[in-house]
Amino acid sequence: MFAGIDSHKDTLAVAVIDTAGRVVTARQIANEPDGFTVLAHLVAEHAVVRVGIEGSTNFGWAAAMHLVAAGATVVEVPPLMTSRERLSRPGQGKTDPVDAVAIARITAREPFLPPVRPMDGLPADLRVLMDYREQLINERTALANRIHADLGWLRPGYQHKLPRLTQPAHLQSGLALLENDSSIRAAVTRRRLQRMVEINAELAGLRSQIAELVQQSGTTLTGIYGVGVFVAARFLAEVVDVRRYPTRHAFAAANGSAPIPASSGRTVRHRLNRGGNRQLNRALYTIAITEIRADTEGRSYYERKRAEGKTSREALRCLKRRLSDVVYRTLRADQAADRPLPLAAAA
């Protein structure tokens, strides 16, 4: 038996199917502690061997953790796979029970779905801090764009003296430009500039906090050229436990660096994989770009691919795939050397 769960804020749609994909039972239960007890009883009653859940890092997290604590095997099912499974059976529409059945069928036939990520311990702390840092950076970018527009109104031609607002000195120069201006627009622009000063100070504090946690993890990821504190933190936060990926190929598929076969007849080709964890994919892109800009093995590999006739983008994708293997081996080596002990609390 296999189970699928479509999670929402108030309810959990649950479906149990047999090995032939036939629905044994489908129910909706409350997404709260009493409902988790009912869910665990349902899983035990039908001897479910694997539970698939969509939204295990969001509304389904509490239910997933309850099932894991009860000894169940719980895996993540990407929303895109659920959508494709549902569309492959036209005429049934889209409802929560339909999605739950689709998730259950995916869980039954896909053996390499990753286990749910625990959301506590050091990796979870890193993820919260990294997500908050990105939120601050996005806020800062929006503020800078708005300030540039305001300064265009208030001080036409300012861009010749103040083309950027990226450094503390730039912000102070912006404040100086508006000194003694009592207009409402100038007052609001000054507030935006002061908010940017506050964000910069907060980002500096976050960097120290994230760097300390990365050091506590004992990871050797920072030994890879192009992997700094933030890239290492993102890998630790998103991967959590590298044992979730049985092979380097599974890891590459999960981070979107593995190309997707798109062959037909005599034509053998692969296409770009736009799926996978985009945070991990972006981290690999950062490493690749950094290595290409320096005299590294990555740059040599990139140049060999270019000499073979690949475009710059194709060569970059090849390099990302190789870097995915390097990161995977490093995480495995850390695990074998018992370096990730601080992460054990999240396992």
URQUI-V794257 format. One record per pair of residues at least 4 apart in sequence whose C-alpha atoms are under 7 Angstrom apart, sorted by the first residue. I is the first residue (numbers start at 1). J is the second residue. D is the distance in whole Angstrom. If there is no record, write none. Layout:
i->I j->J d->D
i->I j->J d->D
//
This chain:
i->1 j->16 d->7
i->1 j->17 d->6
i->1 j->18 d->5
i->1 j->19 d->6
i->1 j->46 d->7
i->1 j->47 d->6
i->1 j->48 d->5
i->1 j->49 d->6
i->2 j->16 d->6
i->2 j->17 d->5
i->2 j->18 d->6
i->2 j->48 d->5
i->2 j->49 d->6
i->2 j->50 d->5
i->2 j->51 d->6
i->2 j->104 d->6
i->2 j->107 d->7
i->2 j->108 d->6
i->3 j->14 d->7
i->3 j->15 d->6
i->3 j->16 d->4
i->3 j->17 d->6
i->3 j->48 d->7
i->3 j->50 d->7
i->3 j->51 d->5
i->3 j->52 d->6
i->3 j->104 d->5
i->4 j->14 d->6
i->4 j->15 d->5
i->4 j->16 d->7
i->4 j->51 d->6
i->4 j->52 d->5
i->4 j->53 d->6
i->4 j->100 d->5
i->4 j->101 d->6
i->4 j->103 d->5
i->4 j->104 d->4
i->5 j->12 d->6
i->5 j->13 d->6
i->5 j->14 d->5
i->5 j->15 d->7
i->5 j->52 d->6
i->5 j->53 d->5
i->5 j->54 d->6
i->5 j->100 d->5
i->5 j->103 d->7
i->6 j->12 d->6
i->6 j->13 d->5
i->6 j->14 d->7
i->6 j->53 d->6
i->6 j->54 d->6
i->6 j->96 d->6
i->6 j->99 d->6
i->6 j->100 d->5
i->7 j->11 d->7
i->7 j->12 d->5
i->7 j->13 d->6
i->7 j->54 d->6
i->7 j->55 d->6
i->7 j->59 d->6
i->7 j->60 d->5
i->8 j->12 d->6
i->8 j->59 d->6
i->9 j->31 d->7
i->9 j->59 d->5
i->10 j->30 d->6
i->10 j->31 d->5
i->11 j->28 d->7
i->11 j->29 d->6
i->11 j->30 d->5
i->11 j->31 d->5
i->12 j->28 d->6
i->12 j->29 d->5
i->12 j->30 d->6
i->12 j->31 d->6
i->13 j->27 d->6
i->13 j->28 d->4
i->13 j->29 d->7
i->13 j->96 d->6
i->13 j->97 d->6
i->13 j->100 d->6
i->14 j->26 d->6
i->14 j->27 d->5
i->14 j->28 d->6
i->14 j->97 d->7
i->14 j->100 d->6
i->15 j->23 d->7
i->15 j->25 d->6
i->15 j->26 d->4
i->15 j->27 d->6
i->15 j->97 d->7
i->15 j->100 d->5
i->15 j->101 d->5
i->15 j->104 d->7
i->16 j->23 d->6
i->16 j->24 d->5
i->16 j->25 d->5
i->16 j->26 d->6
i->16 j->104 d->7
i->17 j->21 d->5
i->17 j->22 d->5
i->17 j->23 d->4
i->17 j->24 d->5
i->17 j->104 d->7
i->18 j->22 d->6
i->18 j->23 d->7
i->18 j->24 d->7
i->21 j->105 d->6
i->26 j->97 d->7
i->29 j->35 d->6
i->30 j->35 d->5
i->31 j->35 d->6
i->32 j->36 d->6
i->33 j->37 d->7
i->34 j->38 d->7
i->35 j->39 d->6
i->36 j->40 d->6
i->36 j->63 d->6
i->36 j->66 d->7
i->37 j->41 d->6
i->38 j->42 d->6
i->39 j->43 d->6
i->40 j->44 d->6
i->40 j->67 d->6
i->41 j->45 d->6
i->42 j->46 d->6
i->43 j->47 d->6
i->43 j->48 d->5
i->44 j->48 d->6
i->49 j->73 d->7
i->50 j->72 d->7
i->50 j->73 d->5
i->50 j->74 d->6
i->51 j->73 d->6
i->51 j->74 d->5
i->51 j->75 d->6
i->51 j->107 d->7
i->52 j->74 d->6
i->52 j->75 d->5
i->52 j->76 d->6
i->52 j->77 d->6
i->52 j->103 d->6
i->52 j->104 d->6
i->52 j->107 d->5
i->53 j->75 d->6
i->53 j->76 d->5
i->53 j->77 d->6
i->53 j->103 d->7
i->54 j->76 d->6
i->54 j->77 d->5
i->54 j->78 d->6
i->54 j->79 d->6
i->55 j->59 d->6
i->55 j->60 d->5
i->56 j->60 d->4
i->56 j->61 d->4
i->56 j->64 d->6
i->56 j->76 d->6
i->56 j->116 d->6
i->57 j->61 d->5
i->60 j->64 d->6
i->61 j->65 d->6
i->62 j->66 d->6
i->63 j->67 d->6
i->64 j->68 d->6
i->64 j->74 d->7
i->65 j->69 d->6
i->66 j->70 d->6
i->67 j->71 d->6
i->67 j->72 d->5
i->68 j->72 d->5
i->68 j->73 d->6
i->68 j->74 d->7
i->74 j->115 d->6
i->74 j->116 d->6
i->75 j->113 d->6
i->75 j->114 d->6
i->75 j->115 d->4
i->75 j->116 d->5
i->76 j->113 d->6
i->76 j->114 d->6
i->76 j->115 d->6
i->76 j->116 d->5
i->77 j->81 d->7
i->77 j->103 d->7
i->77 j->113 d->7
i->78 j->82 d->7
i->79 j->83 d->6
i->80 j->84 d->6
i->81 j->85 d->6
i->82 j->86 d->6
i->82 j->99 d->7
i->82 j->102 d->6
i->82 j->103 d->6
i->83 j->87 d->6
i->84 j->88 d->6
i->85 j->102 d->6
i->86 j->99 d->7
i->86 j->102 d->6
i->94 j->98 d->6
i->94 j->99 d->7
i->95 j->99 d->6
i->96 j->100 d->6
i->97 j->101 d->6
i->98 j->102 d->6
i->99 j->103 d->6
i->100 j->104 d->6
i->101 j->105 d->6
i->102 j->106 d->6
i->103 j->107 d->6
i->104 j->108 d->6
i->105 j->109 d->6
i->106 j->110 d->6
i->114 j->244 d->5
i->114 j->245 d->7
i->115 j->244 d->6
i->117 j->240 d->7
i->118 j->346 d->6
i->118 j->347 d->7
i->119 j->124 d->5
i->120 j->124 d->5
i->120 j->346 d->6
i->121 j->125 d->6
i->121 j->343 d->7
i->121 j->345 d->6
i->121 j->346 d->5
i->122 j->126 d->6
i->122 j->342 d->7
i->122 j->343 d->6
i->123 j->127 d->6
i->123 j->236 d->6
i->123 j->237 d->4
i->123 j->240 d->6
i->123 j->343 d->7
i->124 j->128 d->6
i->124 j->237 d->6
i->125 j->129 d->6
i->126 j->130 d->6
i->126 j->210 d->7
i->126 j->233 d->6
i->126 j->237 d->6
i->127 j->131 d->6
i->127 j->237 d->5
i->128 j->132 d->6
i->129 j->133 d->6
i->130 j->134 d->6
i->131 j->135 d->6
i->132 j->136 d->6
i->133 j->137 d->6
i->133 j->203 d->7
i->134 j->138 d->6
i->135 j->139 d->6
i->136 j->140 d->6
i->136 j->199 d->7
i->137 j->141 d->6
i->138 j->142 d->6
i->139 j->143 d->6
i->140 j->144 d->6
i->140 j->196 d->6
i->140 j->199 d->7
i->141 j->145 d->6
i->142 j->146 d->6
i->143 j->147 d->6
i->143 j->192 d->6
i->144 j->148 d->6
i->144 j->165 d->6
i->145 j->149 d->6
i->146 j->150 d->6
i->147 j->151 d->6
i->147 j->189 d->6
i->148 j->152 d->6
i->149 j->153 d->7
i->150 j->154 d->6
i->150 j->189 d->7
i->151 j->155 d->5
i->151 j->156 d->7
i->151 j->158 d->7
i->152 j->156 d->5
i->152 j->158 d->7
i->158 j->162 d->6
i->159 j->163 d->4
i->162 j->170 d->7
i->164 j->170 d->7
i->165 j->170 d->5
i->165 j->171 d->6
i->166 j->170 d->7
i->167 j->171 d->7
i->168 j->172 d->6
i->168 j->197 d->7
i->169 j->173 d->6
i->170 j->174 d->6
i->171 j->175 d->6
i->171 j->193 d->6
i->172 j->176 d->6
i->173 j->177 d->6
i->174 j->178 d->7
i->175 j->179 d->6
i->175 j->190 d->6
i->175 j->193 d->7
i->178 j->186 d->6
i->181 j->186 d->6
i->182 j->186 d->7
i->182 j->187 d->7
i->183 j->187 d->6
i->184 j->188 d->6
i->185 j->189 d->6
i->186 j->190 d->6
i->187 j->191 d->6
i->188 j->192 d->6
i->189 j->193 d->6
i->190 j->194 d->6
i->191 j->195 d->6
i->192 j->196 d->6
i->193 j->197 d->6
i->194 j->198 d->6
i->195 j->199 d->6
i->196 j->200 d->6
i->197 j->201 d->6
i->198 j->202 d->6
i->199 j->203 d->6
i->200 j->204 d->6
i->201 j->205 d->7
i->202 j->206 d->6
i->203 j->207 d->6
i->204 j->208 d->7
i->205 j->209 d->6
i->206 j->210 d->6
i->207 j->211 d->6
i->208 j->212 d->6
i->209 j->213 d->6
i->210 j->214 d->6
i->211 j->215 d->6
i->211 j->229 d->6
i->212 j->216 d->6
i->213 j->217 d->6
i->214 j->218 d->7
i->214 j->229 d->7
i->214 j->233 d->6
i->216 j->342 d->7
i->217 j->340 d->6
i->217 j->342 d->6
i->217 j->343 d->7
i->218 j->339 d->5
i->218 j->340 d->6
i->219 j->334 d->6
i->219 j->339 d->6
i->219 j->340 d->7
i->220 j->330 d->7
i->220 j->334 d->7
i->221 j->227 d->7
i->221 j->232 d->6
i->221 j->330 d->6
i->222 j->227 d->5
i->222 j->228 d->6
i->222 j->229 d->7
i->222 j->232 d->6
i->225 j->291 d->7
i->226 j->287 d->5
i->226 j->290 d->5
i->226 j->291 d->6
i->227 j->231 d->6
i->227 j->232 d->6
i->227 j->287 d->6
i->228 j->232 d->6
i->229 j->233 d->6
i->230 j->234 d->6
i->231 j->235 d->6
i->231 j->283 d->6
i->232 j->236 d->6
i->233 j->237 d->6
i->234 j->238 d->6
i->235 j->239 d->6
i->235 j->280 d->6
i->236 j->240 d->5
i->241 j->347 d->7
i->242 j->331 d->6
i->242 j->332 d->7
i->245 j->250 d->6
i->245 j->251 d->5
i->246 j->250 d->7
i->247 j->251 d->6
i->248 j->252 d->6
i->248 j->325 d->6
i->248 j->328 d->6
i->249 j->253 d->6
i->250 j->254 d->6
i->251 j->255 d->6
i->252 j->256 d->6
i->252 j->257 d->5
i->252 j->258 d->5
i->252 j->321 d->7
i->252 j->324 d->6
i->253 j->257 d->6
i->253 j->258 d->5
i->253 j->276 d->6
i->254 j->276 d->5
i->254 j->277 d->6
i->255 j->276 d->5
i->255 j->277 d->5
i->255 j->278 d->7
i->255 j->280 d->5
i->255 j->281 d->5
i->256 j->273 d->6
i->256 j->274 d->6
i->256 j->275 d->5
i->256 j->276 d->4
i->256 j->277 d->6
i->256 j->281 d->6
i->257 j->273 d->7
i->257 j->281 d->7
i->257 j->317 d->7
i->257 j->320 d->6
i->257 j->321 d->5
i->258 j->273 d->7
i->258 j->321 d->6
i->259 j->270 d->6
i->259 j->271 d->6
i->259 j->272 d->5
i->259 j->273 d->5
i->260 j->270 d->5
i->260 j->271 d->5
i->260 j->272 d->6
i->260 j->273 d->6
i->261 j->269 d->6
i->261 j->270 d->4
i->261 j->271 d->6
i->262 j->269 d->5
i->262 j->270 d->5
i->262 j->271 d->6
i->263 j->267 d->6
i->263 j->268 d->4
i->263 j->269 d->5
i->263 j->270 d->7
i->264 j->268 d->7
i->277 j->281 d->6
i->278 j->282 d->6
i->279 j->283 d->6
i->280 j->284 d->6
i->281 j->285 d->6
i->282 j->286 d->6
i->283 j->287 d->6
i->284 j->288 d->6
i->284 j->320 d->6
i->284 j->323 d->7
i->284 j->324 d->7
i->285 j->289 d->6
i->285 j->320 d->6
i->286 j->290 d->6
i->287 j->291 d->6
i->288 j->292 d->6
i->288 j->319 d->6
i->288 j->320 d->6
i->289 j->293 d->6
i->290 j->294 d->7
i->291 j->296 d->6
i->291 j->298 d->6
i->291 j->299 d->6
i->292 j->298 d->6
i->292 j->299 d->4
i->294 j->299 d->7
i->295 j->299 d->6
i->296 j->300 d->7
i->297 j->301 d->6
i->298 j->302 d->6
i->298 j->319 d->7
i->299 j->303 d->6
i->300 j->304 d->6
i->301 j->305 d->6
i->301 j->319 d->7
i->302 j->306 d->6
i->302 j->315 d->6
i->302 j->316 d->7
i->302 j->319 d->6
i->303 j->307 d->6
i->304 j->308 d->6
i->305 j->309 d->7
i->305 j->310 d->6
i->305 j->315 d->5
i->306 j->310 d->5
i->306 j->311 d->6
i->306 j->312 d->7
i->306 j->315 d->6
i->310 j->314 d->6
i->310 j->315 d->6
i->311 j->315 d->6
i->312 j->316 d->6
i->313 j->317 d->6
i->314 j->318 d->6
i->315 j->319 d->6
i->316 j->320 d->6
i->317 j->321 d->6
i->318 j->322 d->6
i->319 j->323 d->6
i->320 j->324 d->6
i->321 j->325 d->7
i->322 j->326 d->7
i->323 j->327 d->6
i->324 j->328 d->6
i->325 j->329 d->6
i->326 j->330 d->6
i->327 j->331 d->6
i->328 j->332 d->6
i->329 j->333 d->6
i->330 j->334 d->6
i->331 j->335 d->6
i->332 j->336 d->6
i->333 j->337 d->6
i->334 j->338 d->6
i->334 j->339 d->5
i->334 j->340 d->6
i->335 j->339 d->6
i->335 j->340 d->6
i->340 j->344 d->7
i->343 j->347 d->7
//
